[in-house]
Amino acid sequence: MAECRVRPKIRERGPELDREQRREELAYRKLQRRSDQIVSMIVASDYAAIDVVIEIRHLKEYAESEFPERTDLFEMVFESRFKRLWTQFREPQDGVLPEW
């Protein structure tokens, strides 16, 4: 039977992580939190399109600075997610989300 492994939290992994792994894990969590904030701006608020685009630009800059080797991942995951949500929840009344 295949073993199911769940990624443990940082505090549970403790001393076996080196500083770089901890820094990367924290940066990833920050990226997730900021992404969730943008999703909230799109889905459940009255923020103007330009405000959403500014936050997406900031998130993209953060991702590029923290994970320079994974810029393709940002485009595949986050950009498509934000565009899809904008189309689903905001496009009828607010128009197309401007490019960032």
MOUR-V234509 format. One record per pair of residues at least 12 apart in sequence whose C-alpha atoms are under 8 Angstrom apart, sorted by the first residue. I is the first residue (numbers start at 1). J is the second residue. Records with the same first field share a line. If there is no record, write none. Layout:
BEGIN
I->J + J
END
This chain:
BEGIN
10->22 + 25
24->66
27->66
31->59 + 62 + 63
34->59
35->59 + 78
38->52 + 55 + 56 + 82
39->82 + 85
42->82 + 85 + 86 + 89 + 90
43->85 + 86 + 89 + 90
49->94 + 97 + 98
50->98
53->97 + 98 + 99 + 100
54->100
56->100
57->100
60->74
83->97
END
